[in-house]
C-alpha cells in the first residue's frame, strides 16, 4: 500500500469514530433550527468551495458566507440576551 492510501484510510476511520461518538454521546436533545441567514451563508461557503476555480471568486464567496454567518451569530446573541 502507498503512503497516501494509508493516510486516507486512517482519516476515514477517524471520521467514522467521531461520528459514532457524536451519535451516542449526544447529550443535548434539543433541535437547533437553521435560520434563513445561516442557510444562505452555508450556501455561499459551499459555492465558494465548489465554484472557486479562480482564487478571487472562491475566496470572495467564502468571505461573504463567513460574514453572513457572523452577522447571524450576533443576531442570535442579541436575541438570547433579551430573554
Residue, then its C-alpha position, 0 to 999 in steps of 0.5 A: x500500500x502507498x503512503x497516501x492510501x494509508x493516510x486516507x484510510x486512517x482519516x476515514x476511520x477517524x471520521x467514522x469514530x467521531x461520528x459514532x461518538x457524536x451519535x451516542x454521546x449526544x447529550x443535548x436533545x434539543x433541535x437547533x433550527x437553521x435560520x434563513x441567514x445561516x442557510x444562505x451563508x452555508x450556501x455561499x461557503x459551499x459555492x465558494x468551495x465548489x465554484x472557486x476555480x479562480x482564487x478571487x471568486x472562491x475566496x470572495x464567496x467564502x468571505x461573504x458566507x463567513x460574514x453572513x454567518x457572523x452577522x447571524x451569530x450576533x443576531x442570535x446573541x442579541x436575541x438570547x440576551x433579551x430573554 
